């Protein structure tokens, strides 16, 4: 069972560690020290729910309804473009780490949920792929695999959100935040293009 748990952990990490819109947002909130606990909790619990859904067999629903994924693709791409443009506009008037106005909790929660659930890849990777791999481990082993993948999500988002604080003293300068906003904006726009064309 330990080997199955470890396999789930490593497989889950391999899917979520890649640079993406959600990870970029978690990192930004961690650097800004704004609502980090809420963002980390939403991302981790969302992954947990999606992993369990995949293991329970909901991957077949995702596979059989490609139209729903198409809707998520276009909504997600539109949101990513909006978020990317907003980040690029913010880079025109850079502020230091503590100089900017804190984001409202509702806005942060909405953005986190949108970046999580309007991404069709989360359904393909987390629900369909992880669900299929988990179910290859048998009726009991699949839940150990799911536990490992869920643990990977919790560890990753916690490390990303709270680990970013270690860099906060280095990035107090407005010029650094300008670079971060440009990188996040460009990342969001590239992901939006890849989402539509992929």
Buried (B, 14 or more C-beta within 10 A) or exposed (E): EEEBBBBBBEBBBEBBEEEBBBBBBBBBBBBBBBBBEBBBBBBBBBBBEBBBBBBBEBBEEBBEEEEEBEEBBEBBBBBBBEBBEBBBEBBEEBEEBEEBEEBEEEEBBEBBEBBBBBBBBBBBBBBBBBBBBBBEBEEEBBBBBBBBBBBBBBBBBBBBBBEBEEEBEEBEEBEBBBBBBBBBBBBBBBBBBEBBEE
